[in-house]
Amino acid sequence: MYSENNSSKSKTQLSIFGSTRIMAAAALLAAMSIVLGKFLAVNIGNTFRFSLENLTVIIAGYFFGPLVGGAVGAGADIVGSLLRGYSINPLITVGAAAVGITAGIASRRLFTGNKRLNVAASVGFAHLIGSVLIKSAALCIAFNAPAVTFFYRFIIYAVTGVIEGTIIYFLANNKAFSAQIDRLK
């Protein structure tokens, strides 16, 4: 009876990722997000920072789907906050998950016949919903950041989005990278 419950629990946990290979890739992408966002970020005052932390979250959502993208975003935010000694803000964690979820949904629904527009829409909507709307609202609520925070973060993520979108577009068009993604799936 005990092993039967463990077996069904493992299948439920694995069903989010589909395979242990995708789960391992998701863990690697979350770790990369932590390094990019918490250790290699450029802080601009108390409210703003420039980083590519969402790059790997969007990659997870774009290539593996919204559930994997959301798990990578939430996991990276929670573990990264703990590593840096920050308190976990649930609203910011929801925003981080929304980045991956939105990228995954957009990649499967928008401009599927045009890869350039598909990547642009995925990155753009992921940042607009997760980074600009949800995370900015969380900063305003939790830290009394001024409402102008939305505008400044929009500018920051427009620039970041161009960089991340370019990287993802080149990855999506790279035959060797695409072959490895197909092998994982």
N, CA, C and O of each residue as an XYZ file, in Angstrom:
740
protein
N       0.813     -1.186      0.000
C       0.000      0.000      0.000
C       0.866      1.264      0.000
O       0.569      2.218     -0.719
N       1.934      1.272      0.804
C       2.803      2.439      0.892
C       3.460      2.737     -0.457
O       3.474      3.888     -0.892
N       3.993      1.732     -1.112
C       4.662      1.958     -2.393
C       3.664      2.374     -3.470
O       4.015      3.107     -4.394
N       2.429      1.911     -3.353
C       1.416      2.303     -4.328
C       1.130      3.804     -4.223
O       0.989      4.476     -5.244
N       1.044      4.329     -3.014
C       0.818      5.758     -2.830
C       2.008      6.570     -3.327
O       1.828      7.603     -3.973
N       3.224      6.111     -3.029
C       4.412      6.810     -3.513
C       4.462      6.810     -5.032
O       4.841      7.808     -5.644
N       4.081      5.697     -5.641
C       4.088      5.591     -7.088
C       3.101      6.575     -7.706
O       3.435      7.243     -8.685
N       1.901      6.677     -7.158
C       0.914      7.595     -7.720
C       1.318      9.043     -7.460
O       1.043      9.915     -8.284
N       1.967      9.311     -6.327
C       2.451     10.650     -6.032
C       3.530     11.041     -7.037
O       3.533     12.170     -7.528
N       4.439     10.133     -7.347
C       5.499     10.406     -8.313
C       4.922     10.665     -9.693
O       5.385     11.559    -10.401
N       3.914      9.892    -10.082
C       3.293     10.100    -11.386
C       2.606     11.449    -11.454
O       2.650     12.103    -12.496
N       1.972     11.886    -10.377
C       1.327     13.183    -10.354
C       2.352     14.295    -10.473
O       2.155     15.238    -11.241
N       3.443     14.202     -9.727
C       4.486     15.213     -9.799
C       5.140     15.224    -11.176
O       5.454     16.293    -11.700
N       5.343     14.083    -11.752
C       5.982     13.980    -13.049
C       5.059     14.438    -14.171
O       5.536     14.888    -15.213
N       3.750     14.331    -13.978
C       2.828     14.694    -15.046
C       2.918     16.182    -15.394
O       2.619     16.565    -16.524
N       3.321     17.015    -14.450
C       3.513     18.435    -14.744
C       4.639     18.600    -15.760
O       4.541     19.420    -16.672
N       5.696     17.829    -15.603
C       6.876     17.959    -16.450
C       6.861     17.007    -17.640
O       7.446     17.316    -18.678
N       6.214     15.874    -17.512
C       6.146     14.916    -18.608
C       7.218     13.855    -18.558
O       6.963     12.701    -18.901
N       8.412     14.221    -18.137
C       9.499     13.251    -18.034
C      10.547     13.764    -17.053
O      10.596     14.950    -16.728
N      11.370     12.851    -16.599
C      12.446     13.267    -15.682
C      13.464     14.140    -16.401
O      14.109     14.977    -15.770
N      13.616     13.962    -17.689
C      14.549     14.804    -18.450
C      14.083     16.257    -18.461
O      14.881     17.175    -18.270
N      12.786     16.456    -18.685
C      12.254     17.817    -18.675
C      12.307     18.391    -17.266
O      12.559     19.583    -17.092
N      12.072     17.550    -16.257
C      12.171     18.012    -14.876
C      13.601     18.473    -14.571
O      13.796     19.505    -13.929
N      14.583     17.723    -15.023
C      15.987     18.099    -14.812
C      16.323     19.385    -15.575
O      17.024     20.252    -15.054
N      15.825     19.503    -16.794
C      16.061     20.727    -17.571
C      15.405     21.921    -16.882
O      15.978     23.010    -16.849
N      14.205     21.720    -16.331
C      13.508     22.794    -15.616
C      14.298     23.226    -14.386
O      14.392     24.419    -14.099
N      14.860     22.278    -13.666
C      15.675     22.607    -12.486
C      16.912     23.403    -12.901
O      17.298     24.354    -12.221
N      17.523     23.020    -13.997
C      18.683     23.741    -14.503
C      18.303     25.164    -14.927
O      19.026     26.117    -14.636
N      17.175     25.299    -15.608
C      16.709     26.627    -16.017
C      16.377     27.502    -14.811
O      16.652     28.702    -14.825
N      15.791     26.914    -13.772
C      15.505     27.675    -12.545
C      16.805     28.134    -11.887
O      16.902     29.272    -11.428
N      17.797     27.255    -11.840
C      19.091     27.624    -11.258
C      19.744     28.753    -12.058
O      20.324     29.674    -11.482
N      19.649     28.678    -13.367
C      20.208     29.738    -14.210
C      19.474     31.059    -13.978
O      20.099     32.119    -13.973
N      18.169     31.003    -13.787
C      17.390     32.205    -13.504
C      17.832     32.851    -12.196
O      17.928     34.074    -12.100
N      18.100     32.024    -11.194
C      18.568     32.537     -9.899
C      19.901     33.258    -10.069
O      20.082     34.359     -9.547
N      20.819     32.655    -10.784
C      22.138     33.282    -10.987
C      21.978     34.593    -11.759
O      22.557     35.610    -11.378
N      21.196     34.573    -12.841
C      21.005     35.776    -13.653
C      20.277     36.882    -12.893
O      20.587     38.061    -13.064
N      19.321     36.511    -12.064
C      18.487     37.508    -11.400
C      18.963     37.966    -10.043
O      18.750     39.119     -9.668
N      19.593     37.098     -9.311
C      19.968     37.449     -7.942
C      21.449     37.770     -7.792
O      21.832     38.493     -6.872
N      22.281     37.247     -8.674
C      23.717     37.431     -8.512
C      24.359     38.257     -9.631
O      25.421     38.843     -9.420
N      23.744     38.318    -10.807
C      24.311     39.073    -11.920
C      23.458     40.273    -12.316
O      23.663     40.844    -13.387
N      22.515     40.660    -11.481
C      21.615     41.772    -11.779
C      22.320     43.103    -11.495
O      23.224     43.183    -10.663
N      21.886     44.130    -12.202
C      22.351     45.496    -11.964
C      21.211     46.234    -11.274
O      20.176     46.491    -11.888
N      21.396     46.575    -10.002
C      20.358     47.274     -9.245
C      20.362     48.756     -9.578
O      21.412     49.391     -9.674
N      19.154     49.292     -9.751
C      18.969     50.708    -10.029
C      18.033     51.230     -8.929
O      16.812     51.185     -9.078
N      18.598     51.715     -7.848
C      17.791     52.150     -6.711
C      17.252     50.947     -5.948
O      17.780     49.841     -6.057
N      16.193     51.177     -5.173
C      15.599     50.111     -4.367
C      14.525     49.328     -5.101
O      14.217     48.201     -4.713
N      13.953     49.890     -6.138
C      12.793     49.283     -6.786
C      13.114     48.646     -8.122
O      12.399     47.743     -8.556
N      14.165     49.090     -8.784
C      14.441     48.647    -10.144
C      15.763     47.896    -10.216
O      16.707     48.160     -9.472
N      15.785     46.955    -11.142
C      17.037     46.270    -11.451
C      16.952     45.761    -12.872
O      15.876     45.457    -13.388
N      18.105     45.678    -13.482
C      18.190     45.146    -14.832
C      18.821     43.763    -14.734
O      19.929     43.605    -14.221
N      18.101     42.767    -15.231
C      18.642     41.409    -15.247
C      17.964     40.619    -16.353
O      16.951     41.033    -16.915
N      18.543     39.494    -16.640
C      17.959     38.570    -17.618
C      17.377     37.349    -16.902
O      17.355     36.254    -17.463
N      16.905     37.536    -15.662
C      16.386     36.419    -14.880
C      15.193     35.736    -15.538
O      14.990     34.535    -15.361
N      14.408     36.488    -16.291
C      13.232     35.900    -16.927
C      13.553     35.152    -18.217
O      12.697     34.453    -18.758
N      14.770     35.294    -18.708
C      15.155     34.607    -19.947
C      14.915     33.107    -19.839
O      14.277     32.522    -20.714
N      15.408     32.487    -18.797
C      15.279     31.033    -18.681
C      13.852     30.618    -18.321
O      13.427     29.512    -18.656
N      13.116     31.492    -17.647
C      11.717     31.210    -17.338
C      10.905     31.212    -18.639
O      10.065     30.339    -18.860
N      11.168     32.194    -19.483
C      10.480     32.261    -20.778
C      10.899     31.097    -21.672
O      10.070     30.536    -22.389
N      12.173     30.734    -21.634
C      12.635     29.562    -22.396
C      11.861     28.320    -21.956
O      11.417     27.533    -22.793
N      11.702     28.146    -20.653
C      10.964     26.981    -20.138
C       9.528     26.988    -20.638
O       9.027     25.964    -21.102
N       8.866     28.130    -20.548
C       7.485     28.218    -21.021
C       7.378     28.046    -22.520
O       6.482     27.356    -23.006
N       8.285     28.667    -23.259
C       8.234     28.629    -24.721
C       8.468     27.217    -25.262
O       7.740     26.757    -26.142
N       9.475     26.539    -24.738
C       9.845     25.235    -25.297
C       9.141     24.059    -24.625
O       8.932     23.026    -25.262
N       8.770     24.195    -23.340
C       8.198     23.055    -22.613
C       6.750     23.248    -22.179
O       6.133     22.311    -21.672
N       6.201     24.433    -22.365
C       4.799     24.660    -22.049
C       4.572     25.498    -20.801
O       5.494     25.742    -20.023
N       3.324     25.938    -20.621
C       3.008     26.871    -19.535
C       3.199     26.303    -18.132
O       3.601     27.041    -17.232
N       2.928     25.033    -17.919
C       3.092     24.474    -16.573
C       4.563     24.424    -16.161
O       4.911     24.765    -15.030
N       5.406     24.004    -17.073
C       6.840     23.959    -16.777
C       7.370     25.385    -16.605
O       8.155     25.651    -15.696
N       6.944     26.291    -17.468
C       7.363     27.688    -17.340
C       6.953     28.292    -16.010
O       7.741     28.987    -15.369
N       5.717     28.027    -15.593
C       5.245     28.532    -14.301
C       6.013     27.939    -13.137
O       6.344     28.644    -12.183
N       6.298     26.650    -13.210
C       7.056     25.984    -12.143
C       8.476     26.536    -12.054
O       8.996     26.741    -10.957
N       9.102     26.776    -13.203
C      10.461     27.336    -13.214
C      10.441     28.749    -12.629
O      11.303     29.092    -11.820
N       9.473     29.566    -13.025
C       9.392     30.930    -12.510
C       9.166     30.974    -11.007
O       9.864     31.697    -10.295
N       8.203     30.213    -10.521
C       7.903     30.201     -9.084
C       9.064     29.605     -8.297
O       9.460     30.144     -7.263
N       9.603     28.501     -8.782
C      10.719     27.856     -8.083
C      11.943     28.749     -8.008
O      12.586     28.839     -6.962
N      12.268     29.410     -9.109
C      13.436     30.300     -9.123
C      13.228     31.474     -8.168
O      14.160     31.879     -7.475
N      12.022     32.018     -8.128
C      11.758     33.146     -7.238
C      11.870     32.741     -5.772
O      12.494     33.443     -4.977
N      11.276     31.625     -5.420
C      11.291     31.177     -4.023
C      12.713     30.821     -3.572
O      13.183     31.312     -2.545
N      13.387     29.975     -4.336
C      14.743     29.550     -3.948
C      15.709     30.735     -3.998
O      16.550     30.884     -3.112
N      15.597     31.568     -5.016
C      16.472     32.732     -5.116
C      16.284     33.695     -3.961
O      17.261     34.240     -3.448
N      15.047     33.913     -3.544
C      14.790     34.779     -2.390
C      15.417     34.205     -1.124
O      16.022     34.935     -0.340
N      15.272     32.911     -0.929
C      15.857     32.270      0.249
C      17.380     32.353      0.234
O      17.997     32.586      1.273
N      17.990     32.165     -0.932
C      19.448     32.233     -1.032
C      19.986     33.635     -0.739
O      21.068     33.782     -0.170
N      19.240     34.648     -1.122
C      19.681     36.030     -0.919
C      19.229     36.600      0.425
O      19.606     37.717      0.776
N      18.424     35.845      1.182
C      17.961     36.319      2.479
C      16.772     37.255      2.405
O      16.487     37.979      3.359
N      16.070     37.245      1.268
C      14.865     38.065      1.121
C      13.679     37.293      1.673
O      13.680     36.062      1.693
N      12.673     38.022      2.118
C      11.434     37.339      2.475
C      10.685     37.031      1.182
O      10.798     37.766      0.200
N       9.934     35.964      1.188
C       9.185     35.562     -0.006
C       7.911     36.383     -0.062
O       7.125     36.402      0.886
N       7.714     37.065     -1.187
C       6.500     37.844     -1.411
C       5.624     37.025     -2.360
O       5.974     36.870     -3.530
N       4.502     36.502     -1.884
C       3.663     35.645     -2.738
C       3.208     36.309     -4.030
O       3.079     35.638     -5.054
N       2.963     37.614     -4.000
C       2.535     38.299     -5.221
C       3.650     38.339     -6.264
O       3.396     38.183     -7.458
N       4.872     38.547     -5.813
C       5.994     38.534     -6.753
C       6.214     37.119     -7.285
O       6.560     36.939     -8.453
N       6.014     36.114     -6.427
C       6.127     34.727     -6.882
C       5.062     34.420     -7.929
O       5.342     33.735     -8.913
N       3.847     34.918     -7.728
C       2.785     34.743     -8.735
C       3.189     35.419    -10.036
O       2.959     34.871    -11.114
N       3.788     36.604     -9.948
C       4.269     37.293    -11.152
C       5.346     36.508    -11.875
O       5.356     36.440    -13.104
N       6.257     35.912    -11.106
C       7.319     35.100    -11.707
C       6.736     33.876    -12.410
O       7.165     33.520    -13.508
N       5.761     33.239    -11.773
C       5.096     32.092    -12.407
C       4.330     32.540    -13.648
O       4.309     31.835    -14.657
N       3.701     33.715    -13.573
C       2.925     34.224    -14.707
C       3.798     34.477    -15.931
O       3.331     34.344    -17.062
N       5.056     34.840    -15.717
C       5.976     35.032    -16.846
C       6.091     33.727    -17.640
O       5.946     33.728    -18.862
N       6.351     32.623    -16.948
C       6.493     31.327    -17.624
C       5.188     30.812    -18.199
O       5.159     30.274    -19.306
N       4.111     30.976    -17.451
C       2.795     30.509    -17.920
C       2.378     31.268    -19.177
O       1.952     30.663    -20.161
N       2.501     32.592    -19.140
C       2.103     33.421    -20.280
C       2.954     33.120    -21.506
O       2.434     33.038    -22.618
N       4.256     32.954    -21.309
C       5.128     32.618    -22.444
C       4.721     31.289    -23.058
O       4.717     31.141    -24.280
N       4.377     30.319    -22.214
C       3.962     29.011    -22.717
C       2.653     29.050    -23.471
O       2.512     28.411    -24.513
N       1.695     29.795    -22.952
C       0.395     29.899    -23.632
C       0.547     30.658    -24.943
O       0.044     30.219    -25.978
N       1.231     31.787    -24.906
C       1.397     32.597    -26.116
C       2.155     31.840    -27.205
O       1.832     31.965    -28.386
N       3.156     31.059    -26.814
C       3.943     30.341    -27.823
C       3.114     29.294    -28.555
O       3.422     28.943    -29.694
N       2.080     28.801    -27.918
C       1.247     27.768    -28.534
C       0.003     28.312    -29.215
O      -0.652     27.591    -29.966
N      -0.337     29.584    -28.964
C      -1.587     30.143    -29.469
C      -1.428     31.304    -30.452
O      -2.302     31.517    -31.292
N      -0.341     32.048    -30.364
C      -0.213     33.275    -31.147
C       0.840     33.138    -32.243
O       1.957     32.683    -31.995
N       0.475     33.530    -33.436
C       1.404     33.594    -34.574
C       2.206     32.314    -34.758
O       3.415     32.371    -34.979
N       1.560     31.177    -34.671
C       2.277     29.902    -34.750
C       2.904     29.671    -36.128
O       3.799     28.835    -36.255
N       2.467     30.376    -37.136
C       3.038     30.226    -38.468
C       4.239     31.116    -38.719
O       4.913     30.970    -39.738
N       4.516     32.034    -37.808
C       5.622     32.973    -37.974
C       6.447     32.970    -36.692
O       6.026     33.526    -35.677
N       7.618     32.346    -36.738
C       8.422     32.160    -35.524
C       8.863     33.486    -34.909
O       8.885     33.623    -33.686
N       9.212     34.455    -35.737
C       9.669     35.744    -35.209
C       8.554     36.432    -34.419
O       8.785     36.918    -33.311
N       7.348     36.472    -34.988
C       6.215     37.077    -34.278
C       5.800     36.241    -33.068
O       5.372     36.783    -32.049
N       5.928     34.931    -33.187
C       5.587     34.036    -32.085
C       6.487     34.288    -30.883
O       6.005     34.377    -29.755
N       7.780     34.401    -31.115
C       8.725     34.676    -30.028
C       8.464     36.067    -29.458
O       8.444     36.238    -28.239
N       8.264     37.059    -30.318
C       8.024     38.429    -29.859
C       6.768     38.507    -28.995
O       6.772     39.151    -27.946
N       5.696     37.853    -29.435
C       4.447     37.861    -28.657
C       4.622     37.135    -27.331
O       4.124     37.589    -26.301
N       5.327     36.010    -27.355
C       5.551     35.244    -26.125
C       6.331     36.044    -25.097
O       5.946     36.116    -23.930
N       7.424     36.642    -25.534
C       8.257     37.439    -24.631
C       7.510     38.699    -24.195
O       7.510     39.043    -23.014
N       6.880     39.380    -25.140
C       6.177     40.626    -24.833
C       5.044     40.439    -23.841
O       4.957     41.166    -22.851
N       4.178     39.474    -24.098
C       3.057     39.248    -23.183
C       3.529     38.707    -21.831
O       2.955     39.044    -20.795
N       4.567     37.874    -21.837
C       5.100     37.357    -20.567
C       5.575     38.501    -19.684
O       5.277     38.528    -18.490
N       6.310     39.441    -20.259
C       6.794     40.578    -19.481
C       5.666     41.542    -19.118
O       5.625     42.058    -18.001
N       4.766     41.783    -20.044
C       3.678     42.721    -19.760
C       2.822     42.234    -18.592
O       2.525     42.995    -17.670
N       2.430     40.967    -18.638
C       1.554     40.430    -17.597
C       2.320     40.125    -16.315
O       1.939     40.588    -15.240
N       3.397     39.350    -16.422
C       4.108     38.907    -15.223
C       4.985     39.967    -14.592
O       4.908     40.208    -13.387
N       5.824     40.605    -15.405
C       6.812     41.542    -14.861
C       6.254     42.936    -14.623
O       6.465     43.521    -13.561
N       5.535     43.475    -15.619
C       5.074     44.858    -15.499
C       3.809     44.946    -14.645
O       3.772     45.729    -13.696
N       2.790     44.178    -14.952
C       1.530     44.318    -14.218
C       1.572     43.675    -12.829
O       1.359     44.357    -11.827
N       1.843     42.373    -12.764
C       1.744     41.675    -11.471
C       2.881     42.045    -10.525
O       2.633     42.404     -9.374
N       4.122     41.962    -10.995
C       5.247     42.257    -10.096
C       5.279     43.736     -9.700
O       5.605     44.053     -8.556
N       4.949     44.645    -10.623
C       4.920     46.066    -10.269
C       3.831     46.337     -9.235
O       4.049     47.091     -8.287
N       2.666     45.728     -9.414
C       1.596     45.879     -8.418
C       2.057     45.347     -7.065
O       1.762     45.941     -6.028
N       2.775     44.238     -7.075
C       3.291     43.672     -5.822
C       4.266     44.635     -5.148
O       4.238     44.789     -3.927
N       5.125     45.281     -5.932
C       6.063     46.254     -5.367
C       5.323     47.458     -4.780
O       5.697     47.973     -3.726
N       4.278     47.897     -5.469
C       3.483     49.023     -4.963
C       2.764     48.650     -3.673
O       2.708     49.453     -2.742
N       2.216     47.444     -3.608
C       1.484     46.997     -2.425
C       2.436     46.725     -1.257
O       2.211     47.214     -0.150
N       3.478     45.961     -1.495
C       4.353     45.516     -0.404
C       5.341     46.582      0.063
O       5.654     46.655      1.251
N       5.831     47.406     -0.855
C       6.897     48.338     -0.498
C       6.510     49.802     -0.722
O       7.364     50.687     -0.672
N       5.237     50.052     -0.965
C       4.751     51.419     -1.207
C       5.500     52.126     -2.329
O       5.731     53.334     -2.270
N       5.875     51.369     -3.342
C       6.541     51.974     -4.501
C       5.533     52.888     -5.192
O       4.339     52.590     -5.207
N       5.999     53.995     -5.763
C       5.070     54.910     -6.428
C       4.463     54.286     -7.688
O       5.022     53.349     -8.258
N       3.320     54.813     -8.109
C       2.615     54.276     -9.278
C       3.443     54.402    -10.552
O       3.237     53.644    -11.500
N       4.373     55.348    -10.583
C       5.231     55.521    -11.749
C       6.126     54.299    -11.963
O       6.748     54.155    -13.015
N       6.187     53.428    -10.965
C       6.942     52.177    -11.061
C       6.512     51.382    -12.295
O       7.350     50.787    -12.973
N       5.218     51.369    -12.585
C       4.714     50.639    -13.753
C       5.381     51.148    -15.027
O       5.802     50.356    -15.870
N       5.477     52.468    -15.166
C       6.064     53.056    -16.374
C       7.537     52.696    -16.497
O       7.983     52.257    -17.557
N       8.296     52.880    -15.418
C       9.729     52.590    -15.468
C       9.991     51.109    -15.729
O      10.886     50.752    -16.494
N       9.207     50.262    -15.090
C       9.394     48.823    -15.315
C       8.990     48.436    -16.740
O       9.567     47.510    -17.312
N       8.020     49.123    -17.312
C       7.654     48.875    -18.708
C       8.842     49.159    -19.617
O       9.136     48.372    -20.516
N       9.525     50.273    -19.391
C      10.704     50.635    -20.193
C      11.807     49.601    -20.005
O      12.400     49.137    -20.979
N      12.082     49.241    -18.755
C      13.143     48.258    -18.470
C      12.844     46.936    -19.163
O      13.733     46.337    -19.768
N      11.586     46.473    -19.078
C      11.269     45.165    -19.660
C      11.080     45.223    -21.172
O      11.135     44.187    -21.834
N      10.859     46.406    -21.729
C      10.855     46.524    -23.193
C      12.269     46.283    -23.717
O      12.462     45.570    -24.701
N      13.252     46.882    -23.051
C      14.656     46.684    -23.449
C      15.074     45.239    -23.188
O      15.657     44.589    -24.055
N      14.773     44.741    -21.991
C      15.111     43.362    -21.638
C      14.451     42.382    -22.601
O      15.069     41.405    -23.022
N      13.199     42.647    -22.945
C      12.454     41.764    -23.841
C      13.082     41.651    -25.218
O      13.077     40.575    -25.817
N      13.623     42.750    -25.723
C      14.291     42.708    -27.026
C      15.515     41.794    -26.956
O      15.754     40.986    -27.854
N      16.279     41.933    -25.885
C      17.479     41.095    -25.718
C      17.072     39.628    -25.578
O      17.608     38.762    -26.271
N      16.122     39.353    -24.678
C      15.690     37.969    -24.450
C      15.019     37.374    -25.685
O      15.248     36.213    -26.023
N      14.197     38.167    -26.353
C      13.534     37.684    -27.566
C      14.522     37.317    -28.654
O      14.337     36.324    -29.359
N      15.567     38.112    -28.794
C      16.604     37.821    -29.790
C      17.301     36.504    -29.468
O      17.529     35.682    -30.356
N      17.636     36.307    -28.206
C      18.306     35.064    -27.794
C      17.392     33.868    -28.042
O      17.834     32.856    -28.586
N      16.129     33.972    -27.651
C      15.194     32.856    -27.824
C      14.943     32.579    -29.299
O      14.841     31.419    -29.700
N      14.843     33.626    -30.113
C      14.645     33.440    -31.552
C      15.818     32.665    -32.162
O      15.615     31.749    -32.959
N      17.030     33.034    -31.785
C      18.194     32.324    -32.324
C      18.259     30.885    -31.806
O      18.648     29.979    -32.543
N      17.887     30.676    -30.561
C      17.834     29.299    -30.036
C      16.795     28.466    -30.787
O      17.050     27.316    -31.146
N      15.631     29.054    -31.019
C      14.550     28.332    -31.706
C      14.930     27.989    -33.142
O      14.441     27.000    -33.688
N      15.788     28.783    -33.756
C      16.211     28.531    -35.132
C      17.488     27.710    -35.235
O      17.907     27.349    -36.334
N      18.114     27.413    -34.091
C      19.327     26.620    -34.090
C      18.968     25.141    -34.166
O      18.287     24.616    -33.285
N      19.423     24.474    -35.214
C      19.044     23.069    -35.429
C      19.562     22.157    -34.325
O      18.855     21.237    -33.913
N      20.755     22.383    -33.844
C      21.318     21.539    -32.784
C      20.528     21.711    -31.484
O      20.221     20.733    -30.802
N      20.202     22.962    -31.150
C      19.420     23.217    -29.936
C      18.027     22.607    -30.059
O      17.545     21.963    -29.127
N      17.384     22.809    -31.203
C      16.041     22.249    -31.425
C      16.044     20.728    -31.349
O      15.099     20.125    -30.839
N      17.105     20.111    -31.855
C      17.207     18.645    -31.784
C      17.294     18.178    -30.332
O      16.707     17.158    -29.971
N      18.024     18.920    -29.500
C      18.132     18.552    -28.091
C      16.805     18.747    -27.356
O      16.445     17.937    -26.501
N      16.081     19.811    -27.683
C      14.761     20.033    -27.081
C      13.819     18.909    -27.487
O      13.089     18.376    -26.652
N      13.833     18.549    -28.765
C      12.984     17.429    -29.231
C      13.357     16.138    -28.540
O      12.482     15.333    -28.222
N      14.635     15.925    -28.300
C      15.078     14.702    -27.614
C      14.565     14.688    -26.178
O      14.193     13.634    -25.662
N      14.544     15.855    -25.530
C      14.031     15.918    -24.151
C      12.528     15.607    -24.095
O      12.044     14.961    -23.166
N      11.824     16.074    -25.091
C      10.375     15.887    -25.114
C      10.050     14.444    -25.444
O       8.877     14.076    -25.512
